[in-house]
Amino acid sequence: MKKNYNIAIVGLGQVGLYLYNELKIKKKDIETKTGKQIKIVAISAKNKNKKRKFKIDKKIFYSNPLNIFKNKIDILIECIGLSDGISKSIVEKALNKKIHVITPNKALISKHGDKLSEIAEKKKVNLEFEASVGGGIPILRTIKEGLATNKISKVYGILNGTCNYILSEMESTKDSFQNVLKKAQKLGYAEPGNPKLDLNGYDAMAKVKILSALSFNKTISSNKSLMEGIENIESKDFDIAEQLNLRIKLLGITEIIDNKLFERVHPCLVKNNTYIANVSGVMNAVILDGKPVGESVLQGEGAGPGPTSSSLLSDLMSILRGNIKFPFGISSKKRKIIKPFDIDNYTNSLYLRFEVKDKQGVLSNITNRLAKFKISVDRIIQTPDKKNKKARIIIITHKTKEINAKKCLSIFKSNKNILKFPTLIRLYN
């Protein structure tokens, strides 16, 4: 069995640079625990002379990442983070050259994971991506190994630390979305330039697709999914939620309903005495329903170079110990396609917030319109603003079909007494 492993790191952003430093610090510990010798032989990033938090060895630096293959490499760690382009090219090339690959790149895996896993299996090398979901939480290894004999029916949780921080801060401070976002950016929890992929649900959805593939022994779906972000949540929604003994969380959910796959990411109102409701700040939490194990909960920091590096190093340890395994738990040939659940038929209770003119007949007009689309009202909270001749109407509905809610709300766009499009938040079933 091989004793010496040469490592290359491509991408020296926050994660890649932190990992590079950790590998140098923990080299002896890794070698002691695995019985293998490791050496970083190549690193790559755009700018060789950029000022960095940790000192790098410029003798092994390559501005062109493809030039790293001039070296004998056993393990490639890809930390660029793109779904296509150089990220995809370099991972494919490494796998085809029988080089093990480790990556935290959920965009790459959620889009090209099927093809990449086939190459890895054919070449009999590892494709490891523990850090792509949940930061430092060992959720993927738990599914692949710890719960391998369980039949998982549902996985859900808080999968984006940025969104969870923003929602937690808005709840506790009652500050606006924009102000809290700026704070998150200053603290490094949100991208300083364009945090859109976190805020609109895309990041969480990529993780949902990876969790689905592992949990249900299926290929990565290209199904139309229900995906909404947190941009439309306002501080006033937290006031109402508090009155209702609820909290607002962005959840990623994947489950099997009637033998069909239902993947979704959207804000949810959850009961404040539940476990998931009390996961705050940048923390992530994943809950799995399986048989015979029942409900399993994993929680930890979901973002940042430290937690991510922890998962990357666990993947490295696995490779060094000789654990050659299927990237998605079973052979690509045995992974199945599961038909998608029809989103329109999904039933859910809804929180609807209307900002309206304070006029007689407005409320009855709204409830009549809801009734027309078979949406029944469970509870109404009406708060007048007599000074500005406005009112806020909160309606909690009984369970209704997604398609009914969609059609009904679209009609309110033309109602002159409704001052802005209604805010919708689903209650978590």
N, C-alpha and C positions, 0 to 999 in steps of 0.2 A: 504494500500500500504506500502511496505517495507520502513523503515526509515534509517536503518544502513547497510552499505555495507563494507565488508571486501575485500581487494585488495591484490593480489599477483603479483609480477613482476619477470619474469624469463628471465635472460640475463642482465648482468650489464656492457655491453660495453658502447660505447659513448652515444648511444641513451637511453638505459635502465637506466644508472646511472643518466643522465641528467633529465630524467622523474621522477625518484625517488626523486631527490632533488626538482624538480618543485612541485611535489605533497605535499611535506612537507611545502614549502613556500606558496603555493596557497590554502592550505587546507581550511582555513576560507572562502576565496572568492568562492571556489567551493561549499561549504556547504551553503553559503548565496544565491547563484544563483540557486541552485537545491532544497534546502530544505531537503537535505539528509546528513547524517553523514558518513564520510569515514575513514577507518583505514587501513594502510598497515600492514598486518599480516605475510607476508612471502616474502622473496627475495631469489634469487638463482643465483649462478654463479659458475664457476669452482674453483676459488681460494678465500677463505674467507679472507686471510691476504694480498692480493694484495694491493699495494698502489694505492689509487683512488683519483680523483679530489675532490669528495665529501665524507664526512663521512657517513658510513652506520651503521645501527643497527645490530650488530653481533648476538644479541639474537634471531632474526627472520631469520637468514641466514641458507640456506640449500645448501650443495654442490651437493646433488642429487636432481635435480628439481622435480622428482616424489614424493619426501617426503613433498612437500608443501601441498599436499592434506591431511596431518594429521590435518591441520587447516580447520576451516569452511571458505570457500572462496566463494565469490559472483561474483567477476570479476577477470579474469586472463589477464595480459598484457604480451604477448610473444614477446621478443626482441632478440631471439637467432639468427634468420636470415637464417636458413637452410630450403631447400625445403622438406627434408625428415628427417629420424632419430628422435631425441628427439623433435625437433620442431613440427613435425607432430603428434607424439605420445602424447605429452602433451596437444596440442590443442584438439585433438580428445577426450582424456580422460576428459578434462574440459567440453567440450560441452555435452558429454554423462552424466556427473554428474550434468547437468543443471546449468553450470557456464557460464556467459557471457565471451566472448573472444574479446580482442582488440589486433591487431597486425599490425606492419608496414611491414610485411614479404611478399614482392611481389613474391618471388620465391615460397613460400608455396601456396599462393592464386592462382597464375597463373597455378600451377600444380594440386593442390588438392582442389581448391575452390568449385567445383561442389559438391563433396562428403561432404565437411565440411559444406556447406550451407544447404544441406539436413538434416544433423544431427541437426544443429541449429534450423531449422524450426520445426523438429519433437519434439525437446525438449523445444521449445518456449523460446529460449534465443537468444541474439544477437551475431552475428559474425561481428565485425567492423574492417575495414581495410583502412580507409581514408588515413592513412600515407603511404600506399604502393605505391601510385602514386602522384608525384608532391610535395613531402615534405609537406610544409605548405599550399599549394594551396588547397582549398576545392573543388577539381574537382569532386570527386566521389559523394559527397553530393549534389553538384550542379546538376549532372545528375540524381541522384535518386529522388531528391525532387524539386529543383528549376526549372528544365526543364522536370519534369515528364510527362507533357502532350504534349511535343514536339516530333516530329518525326525526329530523328537525322540521317543524311545520311553520315556524315564524321567527324572524329576527328583527328587532327594532331597537332604536335608541338615538342618542345624541351623537352625531357623527362629525360635527363641525364645531371646533372650539371657538372660532371667531364669532359665529352666530350665537352660540350659547352665552358667551361673554356679553355681547351687546344686549341680548334679551334680559340677562340677569341684572345688568347695570340699569337698563331702562326701568325695570321693575323696582329696584331698590332706591334709585335716585329720582325717578319720574322725569328724567331728562329726555330730550328729543332724540330720535334716531340719529340724526346728523351729528349732533354734539357727541353722542356716545361713540359713534363711528370714528370721529376725529380722535377721541381718547384712545380707542383701540389701536388706531394707526400709530399714535405716539408711543404706545407701549409695545409695539411690534406684534400685536395679535392679528392685525389686519394689514394687507398690502398697502403701502403708502401711496402707490399710484392708482391702480384699478383693482379694488377688492370684489369686483362683480361676481366672479366665479364662486366665491364663498357665499355672498349675500343672496344670489338668485337660486341657490339650491343645487347648482351643477356639481360642486365638489362633493356634497353629500350623496348625490345620485350616482356618481362614479363609484363610490364606496359601496352603495347598495347593490350595484350590479356585480361587484366582486363577491360580496357576501352571498348573494343569490346563487352564483355559480358554485361556490364552495358548499353551501348549506344543502342545496337540492341536487347536487351532482349533474349540473346542467351546463350547457354552453352559455356564454355571455349573451344576454338578450339585447336585441336592437328594437324591442317593443316600444311603442308610444307609452310613456309613463306620465303619471301625475307629478308635476314638479312645480313648486312655488317657493319663493324665497321670503325674506322677512322685511323687505323694503316698505311694505304698506302698513306695517304695525306701528301704532302711535302710542304715546304714553298714556292716553286716556283709556286704551284697551286694557292696560294693566290695572287701572282703577276698578273697572268693571269686573275683570277676572277675580280680583281680590274679594269683591262683594259676593261672588259666586263660589268662593273657595276653590278657585282654579288658578293654574299658572300657564303661561304661554311658553312652549318649547318648539323648536324646529326638530322634527323627528324624521329619520329615515326608516322606512318600513318595507320589508319584503316578506311575503307569506304566500302559502298555497291555499286558494279558495276554490272549492269544487274541482280539484285537480288542475287548476289553472294558476298561473303566476301573476301576482299583483305587486308591483314595485311602485313606491311613491315616496316623495319628499315634500313636506309642507308644514307650516306652523300648525300646532295642535294645542287645544286647551285640555290640560290634564288635571286630574284631581290632585289637590295640594298635599294629600296624605300618601301619595304613591311614591315609590322609590325614584322614578325618573323625574318627577316634579322637583325633587330636592337636589338634583345634580346641577351645580351652578358654576359660574366663572368659565374658565377655559377647559373645564373637565369634559371628557367624553364618557359615555356609558353605553354598553351594548347588552341587551337582554335576549337570550335565546330560549325558545320553547321546544323541548325535545322529549322523546320517549326512548328509554324509561327514565332519563335523568330529571325530567321536569323543567323548572325554570332556572337558568343559570345567568348570573350577572357578573360582568367585568367592567371595571371603572378605572380610569386613569387620565393623565394629561394626554390630550389628543393632538397637540401641535407643539412646535418648537424643536430646535435642533437636539436638545437633550433626549426627550422621549423618542424621537424618530431615530436617533443614533442608537439608542438602546435596542430597538427592534432590528435595525440593520446589523448590529453586532450579533444578535441572537441568530440571525440567518447565516452569518459568517461561521459561527460556532457549529451550526448544524452541518454545513458543508465540510468543514474541517474534520468533523467526526465521522464523515463518510456516509451521511444519510442522503443517498440519491433517491428522490421520490418524485411522484407525479406532482406537477405544480398546483393542480386543482384537486388533489386528493385521490382521484382515480384516473385511469387512462383516458386520454382524449377520445379514443374510439368508443368508450362506454358512456361518455357524457351525453345526455339527452337534450332534446329541444322540448320545452314546455310551452304550450299555447298560452297566450296572454289572457288575463281576466279582463272583461269588458269594463273599462273605467266608468262608462255611463251608467252601468247597473249597480255601482257601489252605493250602499246606503249609509248615511251618516247624519248625526245631529249637527246643526250648524249654529254658529254665533254670527249674527248679522248686525252691523252697526250702520245706522242711517243718520246722516246729518241733513236736517230738513228745515223748511220754513215753518215757523210756528203758526200754522193756520188750521182752522177747523176742517176736518175730513181727511187730513193727510194720513193719519194713522190707519183709519178704516180703509183708505185706498190701498195702502201697502198690504194690510192683512188680507184684503179681498184678492189682491193680485197673487199673493202667496197661495191662497186657497185654490185659485184657478189652476195652479200647477201642482196641486196635491201636496203642498207643504203646510203642515199643521203647526201651530204655534204652541209651545210649551210654556214660555215665560216672556213677559214684556217689561222692560225698564225704560221709563220715559223721563228725561231730564230737560226741563225748559230753560231757555236762556232769554228771558223776557226783554232784557235790555237790548239785545241784538235781534229780537224777533226770530229766534232760531230755537231748535230743539234737537236733542239727541235721542234717538230711539234704538234701543237694544232689543233684539228678538232672538230668543233661543228656540230652535225648532225641535220637533220630534224627528226621528230618522226619516230621511228622504233620499231619493235617488240623485246622484250627481248630475245627471242630464236635466232633471227638473229644476234644480238650483241654477244651473248654467243658463237655461232658457229664460227663467223667470228674471234673474238679475239683469240680463241683457236688455230687457224691456224698460227697466228703471232708468236707463241712460237718457231716455227722451222725456222723463218726468221733470217738469220745471220746478216742482216743489221740493225735489231732492237735490241738494246743493253739490254733492259729489258722489261718485260711484260708491255703492255700499262696500264696506270692509267685511270680508268673509274669513272666518277662522273655523276649522273643523274641530269638533270635540273628539277626543281620542276614544275609540270604541274599546 
